[in-house]
Amino acid sequence: MKYFLLSSLVLLTCCLPACKSAYSALEKSDPAQSCALKVKPLIHETIKYSTQVNALKYEFSGILLFKPMADSSLRIVFTNQFGIKFFDFGFDKNGNFEKHYVLPQMDKDAVVNLLRKDFEMLLMMYDPDQAEVLTDGTQTFTTFALKKGKVYYVTSPDCSNIIRIENGSKRKPVIQIFLSGEQNEMPESFLIEHKNVSFTIHSKRLNS
């Protein structure tokens, strides 16, 4: 009897709004590869950001660089005001990730993988041909399937204004990126928040 009551309570609890998936209302929309292309940032020259990274128990502040290279690869370098590197990552022209350097205190697989995923999301390092377009009736969700969960680019219906980027499990967001700026450009500022760990990146673009 006690087991039946406990099972019923668990079932009832999971039927409450708290257990409802944040993505349950999404429906398939017309395929629109162009939507993904509209929000994918293009980097033609080195872009600098004043950046604060809070990673677990560590805090780092300095300059974050996005630098396109002659071989069509991209370098992402984070240094302090004296030029000492915190990390130096790269994506080749095919979107493959490479770790060039990470400060020993940060050189943990979990930290590197989080950073890699963050930058893949920010830069949309996914194949536009694999995009699926969903809608909740008021917003467009351009999605890419990962091994675990999906990445959602949430925009206005015509893709003219990006609202946020998020990586979601089946039920709720686990990473959210909020940004400001024009489409097809690197944002003027961005905030990356991880929901399950203490990890944030807050960046504001510097004038050249």
C-alpha positions as CSV (number, residue, x, y, z in Angstrom):
1,M,0.0,0.0,0.0
2,K,2.8,2.4,0.9
3,Y,4.6,1.5,-2.3
4,F,1.4,2.2,-4.3
5,L,1.0,5.6,-2.6
6,L,4.6,6.6,-3.2
7,S,4.4,5.6,-6.9
8,S,1.2,7.5,-7.3
9,L,2.8,10.6,-5.7
10,V,5.9,10.4,-8.0
11,L,3.6,10.1,-11.1
12,L,1.4,13.0,-10.0
13,T,4.5,15.2,-9.3
14,C,5.9,14.5,-12.8
15,C,2.5,15.5,-14.3
16,L,2.9,19.0,-12.8
17,P,4.1,21.9,-14.9
18,A,7.6,21.7,-13.4
19,C,8.1,18.4,-15.2
20,K,6.8,19.6,-18.5
21,S,9.3,19.9,-21.3
22,A,10.2,23.5,-22.3
23,Y,10.1,22.3,-25.9
24,S,6.8,20.3,-25.9
25,A,4.9,23.0,-27.7
26,L,7.3,23.2,-30.7
27,E,6.0,22.1,-34.0
28,K,7.7,21.6,-37.3
29,S,7.8,24.6,-39.6
30,D,8.7,25.0,-43.3
31,P,12.3,24.0,-44.0
32,A,14.4,27.1,-44.1
33,Q,18.1,26.6,-44.4
34,S,18.4,30.3,-45.0
35,C,17.3,31.0,-41.5
36,A,20.4,29.3,-40.1
37,L,22.5,31.2,-42.6
38,K,21.0,34.5,-41.5
39,V,22.0,34.1,-37.9
40,K,25.4,32.4,-38.5
41,P,28.1,35.0,-37.6
42,L,30.7,35.9,-40.2
43,I,34.2,36.9,-39.1
44,H,36.3,38.8,-41.6
45,E,38.8,40.4,-39.3
46,T,40.1,40.1,-35.7
47,I,37.5,40.9,-33.2
48,K,38.3,41.8,-29.5
49,Y,36.1,41.5,-26.4
50,S,36.6,42.6,-22.8
51,T,35.8,39.3,-21.1
52,Q,35.1,37.8,-17.6
53,V,35.2,34.1,-17.2
54,N,33.9,32.4,-14.0
55,A,34.9,28.8,-14.3
56,L,34.0,26.7,-11.2
57,K,36.1,28.3,-8.4
58,Y,38.3,30.3,-10.8
59,E,37.8,33.8,-12.1
60,F,39.7,35.2,-15.2
61,S,39.4,38.6,-16.9
62,G,41.1,39.9,-20.0
63,I,40.8,40.1,-23.8
64,L,39.1,37.5,-25.9
65,L,40.2,37.4,-29.6
66,F,38.5,35.8,-32.5
67,K,41.1,35.8,-35.3
68,P,40.5,34.5,-38.9
69,M,43.6,32.9,-40.3
70,A,44.9,32.8,-43.9
71,D,44.1,29.0,-44.1
72,S,40.4,29.7,-43.4
73,S,40.8,28.4,-39.8
74,L,39.8,30.5,-36.8
75,R,41.7,31.1,-33.6
76,I,40.1,31.9,-30.3
77,V,42.6,33.3,-27.8
78,F,41.9,34.6,-24.2
79,T,44.7,36.6,-22.5
80,N,45.1,38.9,-19.6
81,Q,46.1,42.5,-19.9
82,F,49.8,41.5,-20.0
83,G,49.3,39.1,-22.9
84,I,49.6,35.9,-20.8
85,K,47.4,33.2,-22.3
86,F,44.5,31.6,-20.5
87,F,43.6,29.5,-23.5
88,D,44.2,29.3,-27.2
89,F,41.7,27.2,-29.3
90,G,41.2,26.8,-33.0
91,F,38.6,25.6,-35.5
92,D,39.8,24.5,-38.9
93,K,38.0,25.4,-42.1
94,N,35.8,22.3,-41.6
95,G,34.9,23.2,-38.1
96,N,37.2,20.7,-36.4
97,F,38.3,21.8,-32.9
98,E,41.9,22.0,-31.7
99,K,43.3,22.8,-28.3
100,H,46.6,24.8,-28.8
101,Y,47.1,25.8,-25.1
102,V,45.2,26.0,-21.9
103,L,46.4,27.4,-18.6
104,P,47.2,24.5,-16.3
105,Q,44.5,25.5,-13.7
106,M,41.9,25.4,-16.5
107,D,43.3,22.4,-18.4
108,K,40.6,19.9,-17.3
109,D,38.7,17.9,-19.8
110,A,35.4,19.1,-18.4
111,V,36.4,22.7,-18.7
112,V,37.8,22.4,-22.2
113,N,34.7,20.5,-23.4
114,L,32.4,23.2,-21.9
115,L,34.4,26.0,-23.7
116,R,34.4,24.0,-26.9
117,K,30.7,23.6,-26.8
118,D,30.1,27.2,-25.9
119,F,32.1,28.5,-28.9
120,E,30.6,25.9,-31.2
121,M,27.2,27.3,-30.2
122,L,28.1,30.9,-30.4
123,L,29.7,30.5,-33.9
124,M,27.2,28.0,-35.2
125,M,29.8,25.4,-36.1
126,Y,27.2,23.1,-37.5
127,D,26.1,22.0,-41.0
128,P,23.3,24.2,-42.2
129,D,22.0,21.3,-44.2
130,Q,21.2,19.5,-41.0
131,A,19.1,22.3,-39.5
132,E,15.5,21.6,-38.5
133,V,13.1,24.5,-38.2
134,L,10.4,24.5,-35.5
135,T,8.0,27.1,-34.1
136,D,6.0,27.8,-31.0
137,G,3.7,30.1,-33.0
138,T,5.6,33.3,-32.1
139,Q,9.2,32.4,-32.4
140,T,11.3,30.3,-34.8
141,F,13.6,27.6,-33.4
142,T,16.4,26.6,-35.8
143,T,17.7,23.4,-34.3
144,F,20.7,21.1,-34.6
145,A,20.8,17.6,-33.1
146,L,23.7,16.7,-30.9
147,K,24.7,13.3,-29.4
148,K,22.9,14.5,-26.3
149,G,20.1,17.1,-26.7
150,K,19.8,19.8,-29.3
151,V,21.0,23.4,-29.9
152,Y,18.3,25.9,-30.5
153,Y,18.7,29.3,-32.3
154,V,15.6,31.2,-31.1
155,T,14.7,34.1,-33.5
156,S,11.8,36.2,-34.6
157,P,9.6,34.4,-37.2
158,D,11.5,35.9,-40.1
159,C,14.9,35.2,-38.5
160,S,15.7,39.0,-38.5
161,N,16.3,39.1,-34.8
162,I,18.0,36.5,-32.7
163,I,16.7,36.3,-29.2
164,R,18.9,33.6,-27.6
165,I,20.9,30.4,-28.3
166,E,20.4,27.4,-26.0
167,N,21.4,23.8,-25.6
168,G,18.6,21.9,-24.2
169,S,18.0,18.4,-22.8
170,K,14.7,16.7,-23.6
171,R,13.1,18.8,-20.8
172,K,14.9,22.1,-20.2
173,P,17.8,24.4,-21.2
174,V,21.3,23.5,-19.9
175,I,23.2,26.3,-21.6
176,Q,21.9,29.7,-22.7
177,I,23.6,32.4,-24.6
178,F,22.1,36.0,-24.6
179,L,23.6,38.4,-27.2
180,S,23.1,41.8,-28.7
181,G,24.0,43.1,-32.2
182,E,23.2,42.8,-35.8
183,Q,22.6,39.5,-37.7
184,N,25.5,37.9,-39.5
185,E,27.9,39.8,-37.3
186,M,29.7,38.9,-34.1
187,P,27.5,40.3,-31.3
188,E,28.3,43.5,-29.5
189,S,28.1,41.6,-26.3
190,F,27.2,38.1,-25.2
191,L,26.6,36.2,-21.9
192,I,27.0,32.5,-21.7
193,E,25.3,30.8,-18.7
194,H,25.5,27.1,-17.7
195,K,22.6,26.0,-15.7
196,N,24.0,22.9,-14.0
197,V,27.5,24.1,-13.2
198,S,29.0,27.4,-12.0
199,F,30.4,28.5,-15.3
200,T,29.7,31.9,-17.1
201,I,31.4,34.0,-19.8
202,H,30.5,37.6,-20.1
203,S,32.0,39.6,-23.1
204,K,31.7,43.1,-24.4
205,R,33.1,44.0,-27.8
206,L,35.9,46.5,-27.9
207,N,36.3,49.1,-30.6
208,S,39.2,48.4,-33.0
